[in-house]
Every structure is written in C-alpha cells, then in structure tokens.
C-alpha cells in the first residue's frame, strides 16, 4: 500500500484513511503517533492499522465535545475551564 501523507488527520479519518501524526493530537487513539513510536515505527505500522474510525469519531464528537447549541453548554464549558485550573 503506498503511503499517503494526510495533513488533516480528522478529515482522513472521516474517509477511513490511516494517518501518521507528527505532533500531539486528540486523534492519537486511531493513528500511528510519531511522539510515542518514533518516525520509522509509526510509518511502518500505519498501513496495517484498522481502527474503528466511526466509533472513535462518534465518541470524540458526541461524547467528548461540548455541543454549543444544547441548554447545558454554558455549564459544561465552565466546568471544563474549572477542571483545567483557569477559574478558582
């Protein structure tokens, strides 16, 4: 399989294309990550990776993100800010 360079891993995942991450990212669960594996190992592993992209994107977008249109958005945003220590 020829190696494709994906500059936008989240877009690649939506088309179920494997990706190598060259920086830290929220998408490290479903990608070959240079930070953890090193460049050679990440590039050699990416072709065999078969993560469940749909499940991951669903979890990330629906489970981990804050939906700004929902009534509890302000509370969730404030809670997230407090968890990081920005507000006492």
C-alpha positions as CSV (number, residue, x, y, z in Angstrom):
1,X,0.0,0.0,0.0
2,X,1.5,3.4,-1.0
3,X,1.9,5.8,1.9
4,X,-0.3,8.8,1.7
5,X,0.6,12.0,3.6
6,X,-2.5,13.3,5.3
7,X,-2.2,16.9,6.6
8,X,-5.6,16.9,8.3
9,X,-6.0,13.6,10.2
10,X,-9.6,14.3,11.2
11,X,-10.5,14.6,7.5
12,X,-8.6,11.4,6.7
13,X,-10.4,9.5,9.5
14,X,-13.8,10.5,8.1
15,X,-12.8,8.7,4.9
16,X,-11.3,5.8,6.9
17,X,-7.7,6.5,5.7
18,X,-4.9,5.7,8.1
19,X,-2.7,8.5,9.3
20,X,0.6,9.2,10.9
21,X,0.7,12.0,13.4
22,X,3.8,14.1,13.6
23,X,2.6,16.1,16.6
24,X,0.4,15.6,19.6
25,X,-3.2,15.3,18.8
26,X,-6.6,14.3,20.1
27,X,-6.6,11.7,17.4
28,X,-3.7,9.6,18.7
29,X,-6.0,6.8,19.6
30,X,-6.6,5.9,16.0
31,X,-3.3,6.9,14.4
32,X,0.3,5.9,14.3
33,X,1.9,8.5,16.5
34,X,5.5,9.6,16.0
35,X,5.6,11.0,19.5
36,X,5.0,7.6,21.0
37,X,6.5,5.3,18.4
38,X,9.2,7.3,16.6
39,X,9.1,8.1,12.9
40,X,10.2,4.8,11.4
41,X,8.0,2.7,13.6
42,X,4.9,4.9,13.1
43,X,5.3,4.9,9.3
44,X,5.9,1.1,9.2
45,X,2.8,0.4,11.4
46,X,0.3,2.8,9.7
47,X,-0.5,0.5,6.7
48,X,-1.7,-2.3,9.0
49,X,-3.8,-0.2,11.3
50,X,-7.6,-1.0,11.2
51,X,-9.2,1.1,13.9
52,X,-12.9,1.6,14.2
53,X,-13.0,5.2,12.8
54,X,-16.7,5.6,13.0
55,X,-16.9,4.6,16.7
56,X,-13.9,6.8,17.5
57,X,-15.3,9.9,15.7
58,X,-18.7,9.3,17.3
59,X,-17.1,9.1,20.8
60,X,-14.9,12.1,20.2
61,X,-17.5,14.4,18.6
62,X,-20.6,13.3,20.5
63,X,-19.2,12.1,23.8
64,X,-16.2,14.3,24.4
65,X,-17.1,17.6,22.8
66,X,-19.4,20.2,24.1
67,X,-22.4,20.9,21.8
68,X,-22.8,24.7,21.9
69,X,-26.4,24.5,20.9
70,X,-27.6,22.4,23.9
71,X,-29.0,24.0,27.0
72,X,-26.3,22.7,29.3
73,X,-23.4,24.1,27.1
74,X,-22.6,27.0,29.4
75,X,-22.4,24.8,32.5
76,X,-20.2,22.2,30.7
77,X,-17.9,24.9,29.4
78,X,-17.5,26.5,32.8
79,X,-16.9,23.0,34.4
80,X,-14.2,22.3,31.8
81,X,-12.5,25.6,32.5
82,X,-12.6,24.9,36.2
83,X,-11.1,21.4,35.7
84,X,-8.1,22.9,34.0
85,X,-7.5,25.4,36.8
86,X,-8.3,28.5,34.8
87,X,-11.0,29.6,37.3
88,X,-10.9,29.0,41.0
